[in-house]
Amino acid sequence: MLFQTSGIETAFWIPPVVAFAISFFTSMGGVSGAFLLLPFQMSALGYTHPSVSATNQLFNIVAIPSGVYRYWKEGRMVWPLTWVVVAGTLPGVFIGAVIRVAFLPDPRNFKLFAAGVLLYIGFRMVVDLIRKRPIPPNGTSPETAFQADVKNRREKSTGLKNSRKPPLPSVRVTHFNLKRLGYTFYGRSFDVSFWGIFLLSFVVGIVGGIYGIGGGSIIAPFFVTFFALPVYTVAGAALMGTFVTSVAGVIFYQAIAPFFPHQSVAPDWPLGILFGIGGMAGMYLGARCQKFVPAKAIKWMLAAVLLFTAGKYVAGFFHS
């Protein structure tokens, strides 16, 4: 199948299958999978035009709603956190899109930039995972309590196929203003700076706009690493922020395309939609299965994927 905008030719089933496999795992950590689809498109498919960024964001638009729906249904959407992410990343993603088209059209330079971003986040996550954290007053972290609750409910429901299981406790927002945001999760309170979240979202939005992965696509690792928020509560907010900013990003790329007639800037719609269809199924199942996977395993998975992808980019930069 030939895709006109990207100029690549591949079997029609490859994009959705690859997107499904990637999104199933990454959605557990609040990452859409777009940052892994980018190297696949650039390295495996040979799609290196600036429009690959817009196509990646189109994938987010199609794929993300299913994962967000699942997190909302399970009561793990921290909506105030979501809106702050959207407000911060939205202007950033526009700035990033301009930088990508005007200053980083060369795929070689773009790969080096992407590698630097991914290496930084990956190493921070590894350091955070290795570092010993203080034991909570009650001896149990909320993530551990959540996992124990899930396991206990699963064991009790064994053999009771038609039993109606009570829902897991939801996240409860305690306060939200222009200074602080707070919520509780499994007996522990979390309180973060409104402006700290906003400024971080703005910077990540610029990076996401350049990289073509949506503003909030890589913000979940920052929340887990810098703000020590439970991965079970930030995944939905990060995905929703990615969705909103990806909509804006696709519109923006499509709008500026006429000003760059000698470059492929607008998204490849058929390719992006095919990726999105696979991602939609993968994200829903990943969000559904997240509660059965230990938080530490999710974090290690994210860190490993980030570092592996960064290593591929660095190797590609020096061999191109």
Secondary structure by P-SEA (a helix, b strand, c coil): ccccccccccccaaaaaaaaaaaaccccccccaaaaaaaaaaccccccccaaaaaaaaaaaaccaaaaaaaaaacccaaaaaaaaaaaaaaaaaaaaaaaacccccaaaaaaaaaaaaaaaaaaaaaaaacccccccccccaaaaaaaaaaaaaaaaccccccccccccccccccccccccccccccbbbbbbaaaaaaaaaaaaaaaaaacccccccaaaaaacccccccccaaaaaaaaaaaaaaaaaaaaaaacccccccccccaaaaaaaaaaaaaaaaaaaaaacccccaaaaaaaaaaaaaaaaaaaaaaaaac
